């Protein structure tokens, strides 16, 4: 802990859980560097202030009906939040700026999630410096910068069988990995979001990104050249403080840890598709039977509201129910970082969200990748083809393909080779956040940068 530097940072996280987690982790890191932290947050998916007693919290209205949010779709919900938060955010920041003085520490800068398009311009109008927090990886962000080229080359919109073609300008991506390719019916929604993302980064005083140099050095260098703003790769940010409290908005079922204690080392496939993705009944059936046919122990997170039919389990085939009784466990939510660090976990079947990917890398756990939308296609392709620390479900979500992929990961020589590479990357992640490591140095550089802003 550094001495207090009499400077206050205002953090404005996006309310999606993965984004909120990353911003809270950043707040802990910067609080330890001597800054006072105030978090402006939406009422939608609001954080629990009691879990973070060292931070001050200010809420703003967003007009989002929590019960209807899941019906909007990710792209529409992002766009709605961007529109409806702009005025309340400006009013809140204006009030905070005008009330400076007295005992309150002066505002050093604003750090906002890069998905909000209005924050930098609002901050500039109030004479506040603004940085942005990028919660995804560098590779995906670089893809966003070359989307106009990919459109010009005819890769977008994705048409039929062309989805399996290679993107010659960005190996090893396939056309289906391009962000718009994961929502081919409405590519204009993701185009608008990504155009805004690049614009807000160019308008900022710097980008804080949750990755590390050893993992994405070439993409980070490309971003620095293309966007001409300072980048501070501080990841994996959750590894700076091992004992930090959970920032999950969902209740974690800790019984799964005692269940894992009874399993053999590296034998369990951990299955979780994040806090947003929904799964159809047909997909649930294939996943269940793939897990049963894999003959491996499994821990499966089935989030409340992620399945259309709440009675899906009772309707499941008997061979899955028998496998569940003998070697499986289902929970509504799990303490994921603790699960991935458990010696019984041998692989992680993931939606390839960036937080999950980075957490798995940090524990040396190989991944079975099933991307759904946004950055997940790029993340999954890097896991399988660039870092070679996982397997991509290229064959589709069919029980035979699932069972075969799990066996490759946990019971065959190929899985051992993948695990060896994953452990090498784990050590690089660990070194990165130690004193003198690249991410440790990036935090020092970030602090110096913030204090230099006048």
Protein Blocks (a to p, Z undefined) as FASTA:
>chain_A
ZZdehiacdddddfbfklmmmmmmmmmmmmmnopacdddddfehpacfklmmmbccdddd
ehiafklmmmnojmlmmmmmmmmmmmmmmmmmmmmmmmggcjbccdfbdcddfkbmklmm
mmmmnopacddddfbdfklmmmmmmmmmmmmnopaccehjllmpccfklccbdfklpmkl
mmmmlmmlmmmmmmmmmmmmmmpgbdcddddfklmmmmmmmmmmmnopacddfbdfklmp
mmbccfbfbdcdfklmmmmmmpcehkbccddebjkbccdfklmmmmmmmmmmnopacddd
ddehiafblmlmmmpcfklmmmmmmmpccdfbdcfklmmmpmklmbdcdehiaklmmmmm
mnopacddddfbhjlmmmmmmmmmmnopaccdfkopafklmmmmmmmmmmpmklmmmmmm
mmmmmmmmmmmmmghiaklmmmmmmmmmmmmpZZ
